[in-house]
Amino acid sequence: MSVGTERRRHLRIAVNWPVIVVTPQLYIGGEAVNISIGGANIRCTTDPERTGPLRMAFKIPIREEFLQVTGVVAWTKSFEQMDDFYSWETGVRFTSFIGDSRKHLFEVISNICDQSK
């Protein structure tokens, strides 16, 4: 595989969705900056580390309920000061969805992609 080759298997969309990340040790506030059925890029206030599975609750603007998933940290990147609030960027690979979250996420991604055509 060459450097810079796209490895994602799922369509990814840019978002600005609030998220709460729950690790075995703490709750972390953050914002999803892009998301797909397979995972998300999250900007966090604290490094979620690779200590075990994560639970996440995403607030999708057009839905009342939270999108709830579990996942694992794929990578993290620290920033001296990325912006006024977040100092970590974390790639998360989803491992399971709670309730109808997978279906709802697929619908939202499809709707956003259809609107951008």
C-alpha positions as CSV (number, residue, x, y, z in Angstrom):
1,M,0.0,0.0,0.0
2,S,1.4,3.4,-0.9
3,V,1.5,6.4,1.4
4,G,-1.7,8.4,1.3
5,T,-3.9,5.6,0.0
6,E,-7.4,5.8,1.3
7,R,-8.2,2.7,3.5
8,R,-11.7,3.4,4.6
9,R,-14.4,1.0,3.6
10,H,-17.4,3.2,4.3
11,L,-18.5,6.6,3.1
12,R,-17.5,9.3,5.6
13,I,-19.3,12.6,6.0
14,A,-18.1,15.9,7.7
15,V,-20.2,16.7,10.8
16,N,-20.1,18.9,14.0
17,W,-21.9,16.6,16.4
18,P,-21.5,16.8,20.1
19,V,-20.4,13.5,21.6
20,I,-19.8,12.0,25.1
21,V,-17.1,9.3,25.2
22,V,-17.3,7.0,28.2
23,T,-14.0,5.1,29.0
24,P,-13.5,2.6,31.8
25,Q,-12.1,5.5,33.9
26,L,-14.0,8.7,32.9
27,Y,-16.4,10.7,30.8
28,I,-14.9,12.8,28.1
29,G,-16.7,15.7,26.2
30,G,-16.0,16.1,22.5
31,E,-17.2,16.7,19.0
32,A,-17.3,14.4,16.0
33,V,-15.8,16.0,13.0
34,N,-16.5,13.2,10.6
35,I,-18.3,9.9,10.8
36,S,-19.2,6.7,8.9
37,I,-20.9,3.4,9.6
38,G,-17.4,2.1,10.5
39,G,-16.1,4.8,12.8
40,A,-15.5,8.5,13.6
41,N,-12.9,11.2,14.1
42,I,-13.6,12.8,17.4
43,R,-12.0,15.9,18.9
44,C,-11.8,15.5,22.7
45,T,-10.9,17.5,25.8
46,T,-8.9,14.5,27.1
47,D,-7.1,11.5,25.5
48,P,-9.4,8.5,25.8
49,E,-6.3,6.2,25.6
50,R,-6.4,2.6,24.5
51,T,-7.4,1.1,27.9
52,G,-10.5,-0.8,26.7
53,P,-13.8,-0.4,24.8
54,L,-15.4,3.0,24.6
55,R,-19.1,3.8,24.7
56,M,-20.1,6.9,22.8
57,A,-23.3,9.0,22.6
58,F,-23.5,11.3,19.6
59,K,-26.2,14.1,19.4
60,I,-27.4,14.2,15.8
61,P,-29.1,17.6,15.2
62,I,-32.1,16.2,13.3
63,R,-32.9,13.5,15.9
64,E,-34.2,13.7,19.5
65,E,-32.5,10.5,20.7
66,F,-28.7,10.0,20.9
67,L,-26.8,7.7,18.6
68,Q,-25.2,5.1,20.9
69,V,-22.3,3.0,19.8
70,T,-19.3,1.1,21.3
71,G,-15.9,1.2,19.8
72,V,-12.1,1.1,20.2
73,V,-9.5,3.7,19.7
74,A,-7.7,3.3,16.4
75,W,-5.3,6.3,16.8
76,T,-4.9,9.5,18.8
77,K,-3.1,12.7,18.1
78,S,-2.3,15.5,20.6
79,F,-2.3,19.2,19.7
80,E,-0.7,22.0,21.7
81,Q,-3.8,24.0,21.1
82,M,-6.0,22.8,18.3
83,D,-8.6,25.4,19.1
84,D,-9.9,27.1,22.2
85,F,-11.3,23.9,23.8
86,Y,-10.1,20.5,22.3
87,S,-6.6,19.2,22.5
88,W,-6.9,15.6,21.3
89,E,-8.1,14.1,18.0
90,T,-9.0,10.5,18.2
91,G,-10.0,7.9,15.5
92,V,-12.5,5.4,16.8
93,R,-13.5,2.2,15.1
94,F,-17.1,1.2,15.9
95,T,-17.6,-2.4,17.1
96,S,-21.3,-2.4,17.9
97,F,-24.4,-0.2,17.8
98,I,-27.0,0.0,20.5
99,G,-30.7,-0.3,19.5
100,D,-31.4,1.1,16.0
101,S,-28.4,3.4,16.0
102,R,-26.8,1.7,13.0
103,K,-30.0,2.1,10.9
104,H,-30.4,5.8,12.0
105,L,-26.7,6.6,11.2
106,F,-27.0,5.0,7.8
107,E,-30.2,7.0,7.1
108,V,-28.5,10.3,8.2
109,I,-25.4,9.7,6.1
110,S,-27.6,8.7,3.0
111,N,-29.7,11.9,3.4
112,I,-26.7,14.2,3.7
113,C,-25.0,12.5,0.7
114,D,-28.3,12.8,-1.4
115,Q,-28.5,16.5,-0.5
116,S,-25.0,17.2,-1.7
117,K,-25.6,15.8,-5.2
